[in-house]
Amino acid sequence: MTSSHPDSIGFIGVGEIAAAMVDGLCRQQDPPMIILSPRGADISARLASAHPNVSVAADNSAVAEQSSTVVLPVRPDQVHEALSGLAFGPGTTLISAVAATSITTLTGLVGDAVTITRSIPMPAVRHGSGVTAIHPDEPVTSSFYETLGTVVPVDSEDAFSTLSVCSATVSTMLGYLAEIGAWAGENDVEPEAVDAYLKGIFAGVGEEIADPATGLDELAKGHETPGGLNEQLRTSWLTRQNRSALRTALDAVRRRTTQGLTTQGLTTQGRGAERLYTDQPWTPSDASPIRANPAPTHTRCAPSTTRTQKPSPAPPSRMSSPSSVRAAPSLP
């Protein structure tokens, strides 16, 4: 067996989220050695070409043997194949980024000599601004994700499952905005104009959300006046019935995160054609793919009237929450 390098980080499975993590790690002044599996050959080759500290191994076994920390960002149905027959070096930490796959399940595949943690990396890790939930609070995993943004450790896999559901709301939120944009496109506004307008509004809201001193309820109240338009839409749309429907949907997603996922009933839905893994086919009864804005019948707001500011560099994170939430150190 080839001995592992004490500071090397291996990736078994190289897709888009792995690429984001590698790019984020390579932002450091002294980045670690990174060893990629040949899975996702095109992405692996691109990363190795872009970063001198990145290499592509011959197979998954070579990654496991040569890395002191191994990241596993694969789909649930790929876990057994990815880990089968691997011999990890002594003291290896396996950081799982696999949905709905417990530590017990992973231990059954790699043995109990490997330290196993779970994580939910998001694409913003590429820029060092990710917020990543981990379980358990383990030093190697914490240090790894602190390089990529903010770390939110949780004490139990049940709590981790709940945060997994929270991270699963992103496309729904964006779909909500896309639906508003589609409505505006049906009511006299050019698609380019409404896209710029909505993105500008919510980019500004994002800066407010980054302030840890203000809760979400307080932020919502700060964006409406009694009897105003914001209050009208919120109270007429977020009814008790709709809140209940949302909670029912969240509960259903959480059940999937705790009961495990399979490829039976594979479903693609929406513009992103996301693959869903479930023990029983999931077929949305009252949902439709995210739709593009239709062309308006009358134009009152032409694209030429829209002026876009050049984006300024993102401000440093203002998240300075409790000690259980750790932000990334600033880069030199």
C-alpha positions in Angstrom: 0.0 0.0 0.0 1.2 3.5 -0.9 1.4 5.6 2.3 -0.7 8.7 2.5 0.7 12.3 2.5 -0.1 13.9 5.9 -1.7 17.0 4.3 -3.2 15.5 1.1 -7.0 15.7 0.4 -8.6 13.2 -1.9 -11.9 13.3 -3.7 -13.8 10.2 -4.7 -16.3 11.4 -7.2 -15.7 14.7 -9.1 -18.8 16.5 -10.1 -19.8 20.2 -9.8 -19.8 20.4 -6.0 -16.4 18.7 -5.8 -15.1 21.2 -8.4 -16.4 24.0 -6.3 -14.6 22.7 -3.2 -11.4 22.1 -5.1 -11.5 25.7 -6.5 -12.2 27.0 -3.0 -9.3 25.1 -1.5 -7.0 26.4 -4.2 -7.7 30.0 -3.2 -5.4 29.6 -0.3 -1.9 31.0 -0.4 -0.4 27.6 0.3 -3.1 25.1 -0.9 -2.9 21.4 0.0 -2.1 18.5 -2.3 -5.4 17.4 -3.8 -5.8 14.0 -5.4 -8.9 13.4 -7.6 -10.5 10.1 -8.7 -10.9 9.6 -12.4 -14.7 9.7 -11.9 -15.9 12.8 -13.8 -12.8 12.6 -16.1 -13.5 15.9 -17.9 -13.9 17.9 -14.6 -10.9 16.2 -13.1 -8.7 17.0 -16.1 -9.9 20.6 -16.0 -9.1 21.0 -12.3 -5.7 19.4 -12.7 -4.9 21.7 -15.6 -6.0 24.8 -13.7 -4.2 24.1 -10.3 -0.6 22.8 -10.0 -1.3 21.2 -6.7 -4.1 19.0 -8.1 -3.5 15.6 -9.7 -5.7 12.8 -11.0 -5.2 9.3 -9.6 -5.5 6.1 -11.5 -8.5 4.9 -9.6 -10.4 5.2 -6.3 -8.0 2.9 -4.5 -5.1 5.2 -5.2 -7.1 8.1 -3.8 -7.9 6.2 -0.6 -4.3 5.0 -0.1 -2.6 8.4 -0.7 -4.9 10.8 1.1 -5.1 11.6 4.8 -8.6 13.2 4.2 -11.0 11.8 1.7 -14.1 13.7 0.5 -17.0 11.7 -0.9 -19.4 13.9 -3.0 -21.4 11.2 -4.9 -25.0 10.3 -5.3 -26.5 7.9 -2.8 -26.9 5.1 -5.4 -23.1 5.4 -6.2 -21.8 5.0 -2.6 -21.4 1.2 -2.6 -19.6 1.2 -5.9 -17.4 4.1 -5.0 -16.2 2.6 -1.6 -16.3 -1.1 -2.4 -12.9 -2.8 -1.8 -11.0 0.4 -0.8 -8.3 0.2 1.8 -7.9 3.6 3.6 -4.7 4.6 5.2 -4.4 4.7 9.1 -6.0 7.7 10.6 -8.0 8.7 7.5 -11.0 11.0 7.8 -13.8 10.4 5.4 -15.9 13.5 4.8 -19.2 12.4 3.3 -21.2 14.9 1.2 -23.7 12.2 0.3 -27.4 12.9 0.9 -29.5 10.6 3.2 -26.7 8.2 3.9 -26.0 7.7 7.6 -22.6 7.3 9.3 -23.7 3.7 10.3 -24.2 2.9 6.6 -20.8 4.3 5.6 -19.1 2.5 8.5 -20.5 -0.7 7.2 -18.7 -0.1 3.9 -15.3 1.2 5.1 -15.0 -0.2 8.7 -14.7 1.5 12.0 -11.0 2.4 11.7 -11.9 5.4 9.5 -13.3 8.6 11.1 -16.5 9.4 9.3 -18.3 12.8 9.2 -21.2 14.1 7.2 -21.5 17.5 5.5 -23.8 19.6 3.3 -21.5 21.7 1.0 -23.1 24.3 -1.2 -21.7 25.9 -4.4 -20.6 29.1 -2.6 -17.7 27.2 -1.1 -15.9 28.0 -4.4 -15.6 31.6 -3.3 -14.9 30.9 0.4 -18.4 32.0 1.3 -20.1 28.7 1.9 -22.2 27.9 5.0 -21.7 24.1 5.7 -23.4 22.0 8.2 -21.3 19.1 9.6 -21.9 16.2 11.9 -20.2 15.4 14.2 -18.1 18.4 15.2 -14.8 16.8 14.3 -11.5 18.8 14.0 -10.3 17.8 10.6 -13.7 18.3 9.0 -14.2 21.7 10.8 -10.8 22.9 9.6 -11.5 21.7 6.0 -14.8 23.7 5.8 -13.5 26.7 7.7 -11.2 27.2 4.7 -14.3 27.3 2.5 -16.6 29.6 4.6 -18.6 29.2 7.7 -19.1 25.9 9.6 -22.3 25.0 11.5 -21.7 21.8 13.5 -24.7 19.9 14.9 -24.8 17.3 17.6 -27.1 14.6 16.0 -27.9 13.1 12.7 -31.6 14.1 13.3 -30.5 17.7 13.5 -28.3 17.2 10.5 -31.3 15.8 8.5 -33.3 18.9 9.4 -30.6 21.2 8.0 -30.4 19.0 4.9 -34.0 19.9 4.3 -33.3 23.6 4.8 -30.6 23.4 2.1 -33.1 21.7 -0.2 -35.2 24.8 -0.2 -32.9 26.8 -2.5 -34.3 25.8 -5.9 -37.9 26.3 -4.4 -37.0 29.9 -3.4 -35.5 30.6 -6.8 -38.5 28.9 -8.5 -40.7 31.3 -6.4 -38.9 34.3 -7.9 -39.0 32.8 -11.4 -42.8 32.4 -11.0 -43.1 36.1 -10.0 -41.0 36.9 -13.1 -43.3 34.8 -15.3 -46.3 36.7 -13.9 -44.6 40.1 -14.6 -43.8 38.9 -18.1 -47.5 38.4 -18.6 -48.2 41.9 -17.4 -46.3 44.2 -19.7 -42.7 43.9 -18.5 -39.8 42.6 -20.7 -38.2 39.4 -19.2 -34.7 41.1 -19.1 -36.1 44.0 -17.1 -38.0 41.9 -14.6 -35.0 39.6 -14.1 -32.7 42.5 -13.4 -35.3 44.1 -11.1 -36.0 41.0 -9.0 -32.3 40.0 -8.8 -31.4 43.5 -7.7 -34.1 43.5 -5.0 -33.2 40.2 -3.5 -29.4 40.8 -3.8 -30.0 43.7 -1.5 -32.1 41.6 0.9 -29.2 39.1 0.9 -27.0 41.6 2.5 -29.5 42.2 5.3 -29.8 38.4 5.8 -26.1 38.2 6.4 -26.5 40.3 9.6 -26.6 37.7 12.4 -28.1 40.2 14.8 -31.5 40.3 13.0 -33.8 37.3 12.9 -35.8 36.3 9.8 -39.1 37.3 11.4 -37.8 40.7 12.2 -36.4 41.1 8.7 -39.8 40.2 7.2 -41.6 42.8 9.4 -39.0 45.4 8.4 -40.0 45.0 4.8 -43.7 45.8 5.2 -45.9 48.5 6.6 -49.3 48.0 8.1 -51.9 47.9 5.3 -49.2 48.0 2.7 -48.6 45.9 -0.5 -46.0 43.6 1.1 -48.3 42.8 4.0 -51.2 42.2 1.6 -49.3 39.7 -0.5 -47.8 37.9 2.6 -51.1 37.5 4.4 -53.1 36.5 1.4 -50.5 34.0 0.1 -49.0 32.7 3.3 -52.3 31.5 4.7 -52.7 28.8 7.3 -53.5 26.3 4.6 -50.4 27.2 2.5 -48.1 27.2 5.6 -49.5 23.7 6.4 -48.8 22.5 2.9 -45.2 23.8 3.1 -44.6 22.0 6.4 -46.1 18.8 4.9 -43.7 19.1 2.0 -40.7 19.7 4.4 -41.7 16.8 6.5 -41.8 14.6 3.4 -38.3 15.6 2.4 -37.0 15.0 5.9 -38.4 11.5 5.9 -36.4 10.9 2.7 -33.2 12.2 4.4 -33.7 9.9 7.4 -35.0 6.7 5.7 -32.4 6.6 2.9 -32.7 7.1 -0.8 -32.7 4.6 -3.7 -32.8 4.9 -7.5 -36.2 3.3 -7.7 -38.7 5.8 -9.0 -36.1 8.1 -10.5 -37.8 11.3 -11.5 -36.6 14.4 -13.3 -38.5 17.6 -12.8 -37.9 21.3 -13.5 -35.4 23.2 -15.6 -32.4 21.8 -13.7 -33.7 18.2 -14.3 -32.6 17.3 -10.8 -32.4 13.6 -10.1 -34.5 12.5 -7.2 -34.0 9.2 -5.4 -36.9 7.7 -3.5 -38.2 4.4 -2.4 -41.5 5.2 -4.0 -41.9 7.3 -7.2 -42.5 11.0 -6.4 -44.8 12.6 -8.9 -45.8 16.2 -8.2 -49.6 16.4 -8.3 -49.8 20.2 -8.4 -46.4 21.3 -9.6 -44.9 22.3 -12.9 -41.4 22.9 -14.2 -39.8 26.3 -13.5 -40.9 28.3 -16.5 -39.3 31.1 -18.4 -40.9 34.5 -18.7 -43.3 34.7 -21.7 -43.0 37.6 -24.0 -45.4 40.4 -23.0 -48.3 41.5 -25.1 -47.5 45.2 -24.4 -44.2 46.6 -23.5 -44.0 49.4 -21.0 -40.5 48.7 -19.6 -38.0 48.0 -22.4 -34.6 46.4 -21.8 -32.8 49.7 -22.7 -34.3 51.3 -19.6 -32.6 48.9 -17.3 -29.2 49.9 -16.0 -27.0 47.4 -14.3 -24.3 48.5 -11.9 -21.0 46.7 -12.2 -20.8 44.2 -9.3 -18.6 45.3 -6.5 -16.5 42.8 -4.6 -18.5 40.9 -2.0 -18.1 42.4 1.5 -16.5 40.2 4.2 -19.0 37.9 6.0 -20.7 39.6 8.9 -21.7 36.3 10.4 -20.3 36.3 13.9 -22.8 34.0 15.6 -22.3 31.8 18.6 -19.2 29.7 19.2 -20.9 26.8 17.4 -20.7 28.7 14.1 -17.2 29.3 12.8 -16.3 31.6 10.0 -13.4 31.1 7.6 -10.2 33.0 8.3 -9.6 35.8 5.9 -7.1 35.1 3.1 -3.9 37.2 2.8 
